[in-house]
């Protein structure tokens, strides 16, 4: 099953616009943040970190500390766009006088209150963000060794009953989401929150 180029090849990206506000974000939100910032005409400097850092909290902590230390004293505001991807993330933000947006993880940040409604409906839900949908082969099939040990697919996904694809309106990946749900033999539900929930949470800390 080939569903996209390797996510691990995505390098950290810096968008420099000489503003007084720094956004330090997981690369998961790259396209959505560019749309939000551009649409509001904000003059922010943005640094996107490697998306797979959230799989290793120690590496994530190290990179967050490194980047926030690097930009210390250069901005009036430093905003971190991550969920609770590390137990120490809020402590790190406080140490560097940075604010983290409200949120538990990527699906909850993008879906807002709708996430909790979906959880009440069925806790056995597998959430697909656009980058995860696009890079499912690299992140999941290869990342969890299902390609080498196909039996692992049933082991990992036997408790799931459905797939929820989170369509942020940037790129149409609905057909790819259908391929993934068919591969996992799970029902597909498509939610279309756009970027509004992410935008709201960003505005809360500005």
C-alpha positions, 0 to 999 in steps of 0.5 A: 500500500503506497500512500505518499512520500516519507514524512521523515524526510520533511525538514524543519522549516523557517518562515522569516518575516521579521515580526515581533511574534515567534510561532514554534509549531509541530510540522503537522499544522504547517499548511493550516497555519500558513493559511491562518497567518496569511489570511489574517495578514499577521507578520509573524516568524514561524518555525515548524519542527519535524512532525515525528518528534512527538514520537519521542518526548526526550527528543521533542523536549531537546528540540523545543529547548534548543529553539526557544533558547536560540530565539530568547530575547528576540521576540515580544511573544513566543507561541508554541503550537503543540498538544501535550506531546510531552509531559514536560512541555508546559514546564519548558514553555514556562521556562522560556516565557512562551505560551502554548495553545490550548489542546491535548493533541492534534485531533482535539486541537483541529476538531475542538468540542466535536472531538469530545462528541465523537469520543462519546459516540465511539471511543474506538475511533482512529483519527487521521489528520491530513499529514497522517493521511498523506503519509500513512505508509511511512508513519504507520505501515512502516513506522510500526513494522506492519510492512514486515509483519502483516499480522501486526495490523490486526493486533494494532487496530482490532479495537478500532471501529471506525476512521475519522478523517479530519478535513481542514479544507487545504487539500482533498485527501478524501479518496486517500482516507477511503483507501486507508479505511478500506485497508483497515477494514473500518468504517469511514467518517469525514469531519470538515472543521476547516482551520477555525478551531486552530485559529481560535486557539491561536488567537487566544494566546496572542 
